[in-house]
Each structure stands twice: as structure tokens, then as C-alpha cells.
Amino acid sequence: MLVCEIMNKKIITINSNQTLIDAFKIYRDTKVGSLIVMENNQLVGIVTERDLIEKSINKNLKSTLIKEIMTSNVVTISSLDTLETALKIMKKNRIKKLPVISSNKLKGIVTITDIAYARPELSRRFVESWIKPRWED
């Protein structure tokens, strides 16, 4: 099964010059797990719920810019890659969300949850090989 078959095409974005309070409002209104950070129609970063929780402590929510807390070295995947490849990338990079790129354009996002619904047997292996050992640390 290919990434393009299960990816979520509804991408919620934020500009890197918007503030933390803007991000919190977008999260509140959209109920997504991550925001894709864009500049001039180009992917420049990603901000997850965890980023907001961990990186916004002691920051001014109205003046701190998203570019100050985003992850800028974004790991992506091609829309024509397989779900197995997506899981390998997630495991290697210890991430749960992958922006999907096709022809150098952002086309969607695929998450571990998307894969779990589409291919439960793959997600079971993923949990056993990556998440479960972390719980036992």
C-alpha cells in the first residue's frame, strides 16, 4: 500500500512568523496533531503538540514566533513510497508524523495513526520494535 492511498490531504499550516498564541488557537480550532510551517509556499518546519507543550514554557505566547520553536529539519516522504518505508523512516527518526511531498510540493501528511488504521499488522510490529522498548526504559 502506498502513502498516497492513506495520507490526509487536509493539511493545516501556519506561517513561521506567526506567534505561539496563533498556533494554540489553530490547534484549538482544528484538533490536529501537528501544524506544517510554511514560508512562500515552501515547507520550512513542523510544530507538534509536544513542541508547543515543551518549548513554550517560559515564552511569551504573544511575541514568540513559530520559527523559534519549530523543527526545521523536517523529515518527509514521497507520496509513492510504501507504508513500510514510512514506518522505517518514523522508527529511524523517532517521529510519528511525516509530511508527504510529490513533485517538490506538499501534498499531505501521514501519521502512525493513519498507518495503524490502514495496516494494523504493520503498526503492531512498529509498537513492538520501537514504542514498547521505550516504555520499559
C-alpha positions in Angstrom: 0.0 0.0 0.0 1.3 3.5 -0.9 1.4 6.6 1.3 -0.8 8.5 -1.2 -3.6 6.0 -0.6 -3.9 6.8 3.1 -2.4 10.2 3.6 -4.5 13.1 4.9 -4.8 15.7 2.2 -6.2 18.3 4.6 -3.0 20.0 5.7 -3.2 22.6 8.5 -0.5 25.2 8.1 1.0 28.1 9.9 3.4 30.8 8.8 6.8 30.8 10.6 6.2 34.4 11.5 3.0 33.8 13.4 3.1 33.5 17.2 2.7 30.8 19.7 -0.8 32.1 20.6 -1.7 31.8 16.9 -0.6 28.1 17.0 -2.6 27.4 20.1 -5.7 28.9 18.5 -5.2 26.9 15.4 -4.8 23.7 17.4 -7.9 24.5 19.4 -10.0 25.1 16.3 -8.7 22.3 14.1 -7.9 19.5 16.6 -4.9 18.3 14.6 -1.7 16.7 15.9 0.7 19.0 14.1 1.0 22.2 12.1 3.1 22.4 8.9 5.1 25.5 8.9 5.2 27.3 5.6 7.1 30.3 4.1 6.4 31.4 0.5 4.5 28.1 -0.2 7.5 26.1 0.9 7.7 23.7 3.8 10.2 25.0 6.3 9.2 23.3 9.5 6.7 21.4 11.6 5.3 22.1 15.1 3.7 19.3 17.0 1.5 19.4 20.1 4.5 18.2 22.1 6.7 21.0 20.7 4.1 23.5 21.9 3.9 21.9 25.4 7.7 21.6 25.9 9.0 24.6 24.0 6.5 27.3 25.0 7.2 27.1 28.7 8.6 30.5 29.9 8.0 32.0 26.5 5.7 35.0 25.8 2.8 33.4 23.8 2.0 36.7 22.0 5.5 37.6 20.9 7.4 34.3 20.4 7.4 33.3 16.8 6.8 29.8 15.5 10.2 29.8 13.8 11.8 30.0 17.2 10.3 26.6 18.3 9.6 24.7 15.1 11.5 21.7 14.0 13.2 22.9 10.8 14.9 19.8 9.6 11.7 18.2 8.5 11.8 14.6 7.5 9.4 14.0 4.6 8.2 11.1 2.5 7.2 10.7 -1.2 3.6 10.1 -1.9 4.6 7.0 -3.9 6.6 5.4 -1.0 5.1 2.4 0.7 3.7 2.3 4.3 6.6 0.0 5.2 9.0 2.7 4.1 7.1 5.3 6.1 7.4 3.2 9.3 11.1 2.7 8.8 11.6 6.4 8.5 9.4 7.1 11.5 11.3 4.5 13.6 14.8 5.7 12.4 13.9 9.4 13.2 11.7 8.6 16.3 8.8 10.6 14.8 5.1 9.9 14.3 4.2 12.3 11.6 5.5 12.7 8.0 4.7 15.4 5.6 4.1 14.0 2.1 5.9 15.5 -0.8 5.3 15.0 -4.6 7.0 17.0 -7.3 8.6 19.2 -4.6 5.1 20.2 -3.3 3.4 19.5 0.0 0.5 17.1 -0.8 -0.5 15.7 2.6 0.6 14.2 5.9 0.7 10.6 7.1 0.8 9.6 10.7 1.4 6.5 12.7 -2.3 6.5 13.5 -3.2 6.6 9.7 -1.0 3.6 9.2 -2.5 1.8 12.3 -5.9 2.1 10.7 -4.8 1.1 7.2 -2.4 -1.7 8.2 -2.9 -2.9 11.8 -0.3 -5.6 11.4 2.4 -3.1 10.5 1.6 -0.8 13.4 1.8 -3.8 15.8 5.3 -4.5 14.6 6.1 -0.9 15.0 4.9 -0.8 18.5 6.8 -3.9 19.4 10.0 -2.7 17.9 10.1 1.0 18.9 7.5 2.2 21.3 7.3 -0.8 23.7 11.1 -0.8 24.4 10.9 2.9 25.3 8.1 2.2 27.8 10.4 -0.3 29.5 13.3 2.1 29.9 
